[in-house]
Amino acid sequence: MNRYETILVIVPSKAEVTPALKRAVELARASGATLHLCVFEYDSSVALAAARVGADVAAHVRHDIMRDSVERLERLAVSLAGKESAIECDVVWSPDEAEAVLAKTLHINAQLVVKDAHHESALRRAIFTPLDWRLIRLLPCELMLVGPGPHPKPKRVAAAIDVWGEPVDADGLNKRIINAALLLAEYLDARLDLVSVFPYFPSYSHSTWPSSKAIYAEANDAHYKAFSSFAAAHSIPEDRRHRPAGQATSELAGFVKDNRIDVLVLGSIYRGGWDRLLLGSTAETVAQEVGADILLVKPANYLDVIKAHIDLSKVAP
């Protein structure tokens, strides 16, 4: 398991202590990682001022905004001093916050980005691209979205895998998910559960098909064997293995609620705009619906996938 060495925290402009910052402090303290606090600033009126009253005036305004932000962030860092191994601070000015976060993540080689989650309506997600959703799609490292609330220290972590997505013994996304969950549970001294949803199959009425019961039984048996093999390979006790049946999103949301899961760890793969619109994304939908923090894990080659869609030289810090 790759241990955390650098944790990037996206801090709001007011530089206040938030649930995400509290969680990041816990993880930095447990792992000994460097905590990198970053505020991403931008005011479109500054660009407008440059066009109307001149670049010098706009530069002065931007300088004042950045100076105030740096001072607030440094005061926040001082208030956290002594609670983790090291703290670094930075303020970045960028009109595209998601790409700026990506650039900062790559620049400091962060293994984890922590951010406060902001829930959006389905309609808003379809029309706009809020920062949370863009980061889910862009970041090659782990991303933790921490929901609002008092957030006591997590007691239960759950890893959600798709045992039909790849061979049980593959060195793929499922292995990365369980390793990330094991590491997180270790850092938080929390219980780890493993869950994989068995999807229902449609009924076939054509006379050449076996009965739907036979199809269901055969598929259910295959899913059970694959799940049991994976769980055993990673030393997950029997009483911490869960195999709900049904639609993945609703079943995972129900599992989290019924079992009082504090952090759900799941994988996220890249989907283009039309794929996402037509097919949806389990990770994004689950992140919106479950009442727990989310830790999203990407495939090992995710940075190469991103490079195929984004010119990273243009987002360098």
URGIFEN-V985684 format. One record per residue. RES is the residue in three letters. PHI is phi in whole degrees, -180 to 180 (NA if undefined). PSI is psi in degrees with one decimal (999 if undefined). D_FIRST is the distance of its C-alpha to the first C-alpha in Angstrom with 2 decimals. Layout:
RES:PHI:PSI:D_FIRST  RES:PHI:PSI:D_FIRST
This chain:
MET:NA:132.0:0.00  ASN:-80:117.6:3.79  ARG:-81:154.5:6.13  TYR:-70:131.7:9.50  GLU:-115:-34.8:12.21  THR:-136:126.3:14.89  ILE:-117:122.2:15.90  LEU:-96:127.1:19.02  VAL:-112:124.7:21.47  ILE:-84:109.4:24.41  VAL:-98:134.0:27.29  PRO:-64:159.3:30.64  SER:-56:-33.3:33.68  LYS:-73:-9.8:35.14  ALA:56:52.4:32.14  GLU:-102:160.9:32.10  VAL:-76:121.0:29.56  THR:-121:168.5:28.11  PRO:-56:-38.2:25.73  ALA:-65:-41.2:23.02  LEU:-65:-41.6:23.60  LYS:-60:-43.6:23.51  ARG:-66:-41.4:20.14  ALA:-63:-38.6:18.76  VAL:-63:-42.9:20.39  GLU:-58:-46.2:18.78  LEU:-71:-37.7:15.23  ALA:-65:-40.5:16.27  ARG:-64:-41.1:17.91  ALA:-74:-33.2:15.04  SER:-98:-17.8:12.45  GLY:77:13.3:15.17  ALA:-73:154.8:14.68  THR:-74:132.8:17.88  LEU:-99:116.7:19.57  HIS:-107:109.5:21.48  LEU:-92:129.1:24.37  CYS:-137:130.2:26.18  VAL:-106:134.1:29.41  PHE:-110:113.6:30.56  GLU:-109:148.6:34.34  TYR:-170:138.1:37.01  ASP:-135:111.8:40.60  SER:-63:-22.6:42.47  SER:-68:-23.7:45.75  VAL:-67:-43.5:45.02  ALA:-64:-37.6:45.06  LEU:-65:-39.3:48.23  ALA:-64:-36.9:49.77  ALA:-62:-36.8:49.19  ALA:-75:-29.3:51.23  ARG:-98:-39.7:53.98  VAL:-119:-1.1:54.48  GLY:113:150.8:52.83  ALA:-66:-33.3:49.55  ASP:-64:-43.5:50.37  VAL:-65:-44.4:50.71  ALA:-62:-40.0:47.51  ALA:-65:-36.3:45.63  HIS:-66:-43.9:47.04  VAL:-63:-45.0:45.94  ARG:-61:-41.5:42.43  HIS:-60:-42.2:42.34  ASP:-65:-41.9:43.43  ILE:-63:-46.2:40.81  MET:-65:-40.5:38.01  ARG:-62:-46.4:39.48  ASP:-63:-39.6:39.65  SER:-67:-41.8:36.09  VAL:-62:-42.7:34.82  GLU:-63:-42.5:36.87  ARG:-64:-43.2:35.54  LEU:-66:-39.5:31.90  GLU:-66:-36.4:32.55  ARG:-64:-39.4:34.25  LEU:-63:-43.1:31.26  ALA:-62:-40.1:28.97  VAL:-62:-39.3:31.50  SER:-67:-20.8:31.46  LEU:-97:-7.7:27.70  ALA:-55:136.7:27.98  GLY:91:-7.0:26.68  LYS:-96:-9.9:24.24  GLU:-152:176.7:21.16  SER:-68:-44.7:20.48  ALA:-156:147.8:21.98  ILE:-129:131.3:23.57  GLU:-120:150.1:24.69  CYS:-128:148.8:27.21  ASP:-159:147.0:28.53  VAL:-123:126.9:31.07  VAL:-118:132.6:31.20  TRP:-99:118.9:34.33  SER:-157:136.2:33.81  PRO:-73:-16.8:35.71  ASP:-120:94.7:32.61  GLU:-65:-38.9:29.99  ALA:-62:-46.5:27.38  GLU:-69:-32.4:27.61  ALA:-66:-39.4:27.74  VAL:-64:-42.9:24.44  LEU:-59:-46.9:22.94  ALA:-62:-43.2:24.52  LYS:-65:-40.7:23.34  THR:-59:-46.0:19.71  LEU:-69:-37.9:19.92  HIS:-65:-41.2:22.03  ILE:-98:0.6:19.76  ASN:55:50.7:16.50  ALA:-71:135.8:15.27  GLN:-88:-18.1:11.79  LEU:-146:134.7:13.57  VAL:-114:131.5:17.30  VAL:-118:132.1:19.05  LYS:-145:145.3:22.55  ASP:-69:133.5:25.29  ALA:-84:144.4:26.08  HIS:-128:113.1:29.65  HIS:-77:138.8:30.88  GLU:-124:156.2:33.37  SER:-71:158.7:35.93  ALA:-61:-38.1:35.57  LEU:-64:-43.8:38.58  ARG:-63:-39.5:37.21  ARG:-66:-31.5:33.98  ALA:-74:-30.4:36.18  ILE:-93:-44.8:38.39  PHE:-107:178.2:36.20  THR:-129:83.0:32.59  PRO:-59:158.0:31.37  LEU:-57:-43.0:28.64  ASP:-54:-47.6:26.08  TRP:-71:-35.2:26.55  ARG:-67:-38.6:26.59  LEU:-67:-36.8:23.26  ILE:-57:-39.7:21.77  ARG:-84:-26.8:23.17  LEU:-95:-41.9:22.65  LEU:-72:131.3:19.33  PRO:-83:-16.1:16.64  CYS:-95:-179.0:13.90  GLU:-69:142.8:13.12  LEU:-126:123.9:16.46  MET:-108:121.6:17.38  LEU:-104:116.7:21.06  VAL:-105:122.6:22.53  GLY:-76:166.3:25.86  PRO:-71:160.8:29.00  GLY:127:176.7:30.05  PRO:-68:-32.3:29.70  HIS:49:75.1:26.06  PRO:-66:169.6:25.65  LYS:-59:128.2:22.22  PRO:-58:140.4:20.41  LYS:-109:-21.7:20.71  ARG:-135:129.1:19.38  VAL:-118:139.0:16.48  ALA:-127:135.7:16.85  ALA:-104:124.0:14.81  ALA:-104:120.7:17.43  ILE:-123:162.4:17.10  ASP:-116:99.2:19.86  VAL:-72:-13.0:20.15  TRP:-95:-4.0:22.99  GLY:-76:-20.0:21.28  GLU:-165:162.1:19.75  PRO:-58:148.4:19.82  VAL:-58:-38.4:17.92  ASP:-94:11.4:16.18  ALA:-71:148.6:15.53  ASP:-91:64.9:12.45  GLY:-122:-150.3:13.42  LEU:-66:-40.3:13.35  ASN:-58:-41.6:13.24  LYS:-66:-38.6:9.96  ARG:-66:-37.3:8.56  ILE:-64:-49.9:10.58  ILE:-67:-36.1:9.60  ASN:-66:-41.4:5.81  ALA:-64:-40.1:7.30  ALA:-68:-41.0:9.94  LEU:-62:-42.5:8.41  LEU:-66:-43.5:6.98  LEU:-63:-43.9:10.44  ALA:-63:-36.5:12.30  GLU:-64:-47.2:11.16  TYR:-63:-38.3:12.34  LEU:-93:-3.4:15.43  ASP:54:48.7:16.17  ALA:-115:159.6:16.87  ARG:-76:141.4:17.45  LEU:-112:128.0:15.34  ASP:-115:154.5:17.51  LEU:-119:132.7:17.10  VAL:-135:140.0:19.88  SER:-143:125.1:21.28  VAL:-84:128.3:24.79  PHE:-90:116.8:27.31  PRO:-78:140.6:29.76  TYR:-66:152.4:33.46  PHE:-111:151.7:35.45  PRO:-70:155.3:38.91  SER:-85:139.5:42.02  TYR:-111:128.4:44.03  SER:-101:-11.2:47.79  HIS:-64:141.6:48.82  SER:-65:-22.1:50.54  THR:-81:-11.5:48.53  TRP:-89:146.4:45.22  PRO:-63:169.6:44.28  SER:-64:152.6:44.41  SER:-61:-31.4:41.72  LYS:-64:-39.7:41.02  ALA:-67:-40.6:40.28  ILE:-63:-45.7:37.94  TYR:-61:-45.7:36.14  ALA:-63:-42.0:35.92  GLU:-67:-44.6:34.59  ALA:-66:-41.3:31.95  ASN:-62:-40.5:30.96  ASP:-65:-40.9:30.65  ALA:-66:-41.1:28.45  HIS:-65:-42.6:26.14  TYR:-61:-44.5:26.04  LYS:-66:-42.2:25.23  ALA:-66:-42.3:22.39  PHE:-66:-44.1:20.90  SER:-64:-39.4:21.48  SER:-65:-43.3:19.93  PHE:-65:-45.1:16.66  ALA:-62:-42.4:16.67  ALA:-65:-39.1:17.56  ALA:-63:-24.1:14.88  HIS:-112:18.2:12.27  SER:57:41.0:14.70  ILE:-89:120.2:16.02  PRO:-60:155.9:19.52  GLU:-57:-40.2:22.59  ASP:-76:0.1:23.68  ARG:-116:15.1:20.55  ARG:-105:131.9:20.94  HIS:-135:134.1:23.15  ARG:-136:70.0:24.97  PRO:-68:157.5:27.55  ALA:-120:136.5:29.94  GLY:143:-152.7:31.40  GLN:-81:131.3:30.64  ALA:-56:-48.1:26.96  THR:-62:-52.2:27.57  SER:-67:-36.5:30.05  GLU:-68:-40.6:28.30  LEU:-67:-40.6:25.01  ALA:-62:-42.6:27.13  GLY:-67:-39.2:29.09  PHE:-62:-45.1:26.15  VAL:-60:-44.7:24.70  LYS:-67:-48.2:28.20  ASP:-67:-30.1:29.17  ASN:-104:6.6:26.08  ARG:53:49.0:25.86  ILE:-74:133.1:22.31  ASP:-91:-35.7:21.38  VAL:-136:126.4:18.39  LEU:-106:125.6:18.01  VAL:-105:124.2:14.90  LEU:-148:164.2:16.12  GLY:-91:156.3:16.07  SER:-141:127.6:18.65  ILE:-113:163.7:20.27  TYR:-77:135.6:23.07  ARG:-132:136.9:26.62  GLY:-73:174.3:29.76  GLY:-57:-48.2:32.49  TRP:-70:-39.4:34.62  ASP:-59:-42.1:31.84  ARG:-68:-37.6:30.65  LEU:-70:-42.9:34.26  LEU:-84:-39.2:35.24  LEU:-102:-21.7:32.16  GLY:76:176.6:30.36  SER:-135:119.8:26.63  THR:-58:-44.7:25.05  ALA:-61:-45.7:22.31  GLU:-69:-39.6:25.03  THR:-69:-43.5:27.44  VAL:-62:-43.2:25.11  ALA:-58:-31.7:24.08  GLN:-79:-31.2:27.82  GLU:-100:-28.0:28.82  VAL:-79:149.7:26.40  GLY:-94:47.1:27.10  ALA:-143:165.4:23.55  ASP:-68:153.6:21.09  ILE:-122:132.8:19.09  LEU:-115:114.5:15.56  LEU:-100:131.2:15.80  VAL:-117:137.4:13.11  LYS:-106:159.1:14.47  PRO:-63:161.6:14.45  ALA:-63:-31.2:13.12  ASN:-96:20.0:16.79  TYR:-64:-35.4:17.80  LEU:-63:-38.6:19.02  ASP:-63:-37.1:21.31  VAL:-64:-44.2:22.64  ILE:-63:-40.6:23.43  LYS:-61:-28.1:25.17  ALA:-73:-16.3:27.40  HIS:-113:-22.2:28.67  ILE:-132:136.0:28.67  ASP:-82:98.7:30.00  LEU:-66:-20.5:27.38  SER:-65:-23.8:29.93  LYS:-88:-8.1:31.98  VAL:-114:9.9:29.35  ALA:-65:143.9:28.34  PRO:-68:999:28.84
